[in-house]
């Protein structure tokens, strides 16, 4: 690939000289030879700005040769009678060298700045990740340590109900830690393109039903309302990934809104896509949070608190983008927040006709 790119520069140099030559032949009846030389200088400048030093020098040498052979008296030879044209040739070569050097310096600085920016962003994400994980895992670890210590030291003196409550606490906190780590790992896989999207035709109602069944315990304290039109078309998606995207939105509502909050799951069809929405009516977000809501490690200031490494919504957006859709949040009337994402619509496959029977 690098060799192809290398030779492409020289091909452009030859093409630029050919174009300059054609322009010079068209100018020849009305313009002086010096003006035609400027056309070749322009061609050298263009090549020097786009490609490294080699193609620029090649354009300069080819331009000098073509200009000398076709326009400098005596024409049709490489002999130069007037010494002033040697200065023109030297200027063309010098322009190629100077501009190439300047362009290389600019490219080198741009590459260095981009590398520094990537390193700074990587370090910021690493620091944010460590701070977020250490903060959000500290509480589960403390609860697990306290509960397991009580079981180990006084388990025989505790009643069956107390032991069961302590064991349940350890289980729930361990599950929460596992979910935090799983989200970090999945975000890494999504960003590196390590997830293979297995698309198939599925009804959104089936996805919603599956997600609500899985999150029944977590959403038990909220009033969930599902509004799905009966005529919604099938979508061609990876059902497992879309279930996770929708589940992350519902889990976000469960974690960051108070009990008895109304949560409405909706879907509407548009011309080219379907819009899936999870709306809650808990008071909403601050205006400053909407722009950064789907960013990694961001925790919006939502009434009701909540914990997490701040990756649920980022994972939702990454999954939706893998399917060619988009995800965003907006305020809804009544002081609520709507989390929406789109899924592109495709033409459903035709149902095969039944073979005639004898």
Secondary structure by P-SEA (a helix, b strand, c coil): caaaaaaaaaaaaaaaaaaaaaaaaaacccccaaaaaaaaaaaaaaaaacccaaaaaaaaaaaaaaaaacccccccccccccaaaaaaaaaaaaaaaaaaaaaaaaaaaaaaaaaaaaaaaaaaaaaaaaaaaaaaaaaaaaaaaaaaaaaaaccccccaaaaaaaaaaaaaaaaaaaaaaaaaaaaaaaaacccccbbbbbbaaaaaaaaaaaacccccccbbbbbbbccccccccaaaaaaaaaaaaaaaaaacccccbbbbbbccccccbbbbbbbbcccccccccccccccccccccccccccccccaaaaaaaaaaaaccccccccccccbbbbbbbbbbccccccccccccc
